[in-house]
Amino acid sequence: MGPEKKHKGWNEIKTNDSWAIFKIMGEFVNGFEKMSKIGPCVSIFGSARTKSEDNYYKLSTEVATAIVKAGYGVITGGGPGIMEAGNKGAHLAGGTSVGLNIELPFEQHNNPYIDSDKSIDFDYFFVRKVMFVKYSQGIVVMPGGFGTLDELFEAITLIQTHKIEKFPVILVGKTFWSGLLEWIKETLLEQFETISPKDLDLIHLVDTSDEVIDILDAFYKEYQLSPNF
């Protein structure tokens, strides 16, 4: 390939990037308009690969139901697995059930438990993540993979750097999460000192739906707020 063809290809890439701005802007506008109407909600993150017979699927459904009974709606990534369980629990409890769907070549497809007017599709992960943190009063993180970890650390980083208001970050599943938290404490905090002791206060580790609700209630009681704020 000669330099002329290379130059032409690069210009085409830059042109496509410029036009993508309008698609990105459209996703933000659509997301902001719909999400601003949902009321207080808690986001539930977790693996798309979790099967319906898995204990964490069942626990996620239970947690979502408890969240609705506590006065909140539920936001998930809109797909299968833990996301489906979260929307299912909210739906069965008669609460707000929001799905922020991402277009992927595998794994992702809309689950049937999302409110018909509260399903939003995204092409861009970063736009979708803005919606999660901007419109959540807390996040509940079930076992998951790279996507779940990405969403978890994005939220923690934004809270740590005061880019968003503090809210509860709750990890569910001590067996799954304990190793990660030990590594964070021993390696990041104690050995390399790349985080501060108070940063660990941002994270709660629990095993039950009752503990999730206790943390949400305690946090918002401290700030003299209720789910109807």
N, C-alpha and C positions, 0 to 999 in steps of 0.2 A: 504493500500500500504506500503510495507516494505521499509527500507532505501535503499536497493539495487536498487529497481525500481525507487525510487525518484532520486537517483544519476544518473541512466541511462537516465532518462527523461531530467534532467538538462544538461547533456553532449550533448544530441541531440539538445537541444535549442541552446547551444553555438556553435555547429557545423553549424547549419543552419544560425546563425548570421554571422559566418565567411564567408560562401559562399555568403551571401547577399551582401557582399562588392563588388563582381564582378558585380552584377546587378546594384548596386548604381553607380559604376564607369562607367558602360556602359551608364546609363541614363545621367550622366554628359557629357561624351564624345559626345554622339549623340546630346544632347542639345546645347553644345558649338559650334559644327560644323555647325548646322543648323542656330542657332540664330546669329552667327557672320556675316551672309550674309544678314540679313534682312534690314539693314539701320536704320536710326533714327525712333523710334517708341514711342508711348505713351500707357501705359497699362490702360485698363478699367476694374475695379472690380465691382461686384454687384451680386445680388441674382440670383440663378438658377430658383427660383420659380416665378419670375415676368412674368405675362402673356403678350401676344403680344398686347392686348388691353389696357394695363396699360399705364398711362401717362409717367411713368419713362422709360418704354421700348421705347416709341416713342422719348423721350428726349435723351436716350442713342444712338439711331440711328442717331439723329440729331447731337449730340456731336461728334460721330465718323466720320461722314461725314465732319464736320467742321475741325476736326483734320487732315484728309487727305488733304483737300483743303489748309490747312496751311503748308503742306509739310511733314507731318509725316505719318507713318503707324500706325496700331492699333494692340495691343496684348490683347487677353482676355484668360480666362480659357477654352475656346473652347466649353463650354456646352450650355444649353438652357438659357432662361430668358434674363437678362441683358447682359450676355456674347454673346448670339446670336444677340441681338440688336447691340452691338458694332461691331461685325464682319459684320453684315448686312450693317451698315452705311458705313464702310470702303469699302466693296465689291461694293456697289452701286456707290460709288464715284470713283471707279477704283484704289483704293490704296492698299497697302500691308495689308493683313488680316491674322494675325497669331493666332493659337489656341493651347494653352498648356493644353492638356486634362489630367484629372486625372481619374484613374480607381476607381469607387465607386459602392457600391451595389444598390444605388438609386440615382435619380435626374440626374446624369451626363450622357449625350450622346453627341456625336459630332454634332454641328450644321452645316448646309449646306453652310455657307458663308465664310468658311476658304479656303485660297489658298491651292490647292492640295499638293504643295511642302512645305507648312508651317504649317502643322499639326504635333504636337509632342505628343506622349503618355507617361505618367509617372505613376509609381506605388507609388512614394514617394512624399509627399507634400513638404518636405524640399528641394528636388532637384528642383521641379517646381518653388518654391518661389525664389530660386537663379536666375533662368532664368528671372523671372519678373523684379527683381530689377537690375540685371546686364545689361540688354539690353533695359531698358526704359529710356527715357529722361524726363519722368514725369509720374505720375499716377493720374487717374481720378477715384474717388470712388463714385459710385452710391449707393442707398439704398440696404442693404443686411443683411445677418445674421452673424453667428459666423465665417464662412470662410472669409467673406469680412472684418470683424473686425480684424481677424488674419493677413490678408495680409496688411491692413492699418497700424497696429501697428508694424508689422515687418519692414516695410519701414521706418516709423518714427524713430524707435529705431536705425536702421542702420545709418540713417542720423545724428541723435542726437549724436551718439557715434563715428562719423567720420569713420565708416567702409566702407561707400560708399560715392561717391560725392553727394553733395546736388542737388536735383532736385525738381520741383514743386509737391506738394501733394494737390490735389484739390478735395474737397468734394462737390458734386452736390446734392442740395435738402435741403434748409434751414429748412423746416418743419421737415424733417427726422433727420438731424444731429445736430440741435441747442441744443437739450437737452443734448446730449453727450458732446458737447463743453462747455456748461455751467457747467456740472459736473466736467470736467477736470479743468476748471478755478477755480471754487469755492472750490472744494474738494482737488484736487491734488496740485494746485498752492497755493491757499490762506490759506486753513485750515491746510493741512498736509505738505506743502512745499516739496513735493516729485519730483517736476519738477521745472525748471527755467522759468522765464517770456519769455526768448528768444525762448524756446521750442515751444511756441504757434505760433511763427512766421513761423514755418515750414508748417502750415496748412492754406489753403484758403477755404472759404465757399462761394459758388455761387449758382445761380439758372438757368443760361442760358448757351448755347453753346458759345455765344459771349464772356462771361466773362471767360470761360475756355481758349479760344484762346488768349484773352488779357493777361492773366496771363502767359501763355507759351511764348508769344512774348516778354513780358516785362522781363521775367527772362533771356531768351537767348540773348536779346539785351544788357542787363547789362553785360553779359559775352562775348559780341561781337561774338556770334555764331548764326548760322542759322540752319534750319532742315537738310541742306546738309553737316553739319560738319563731 
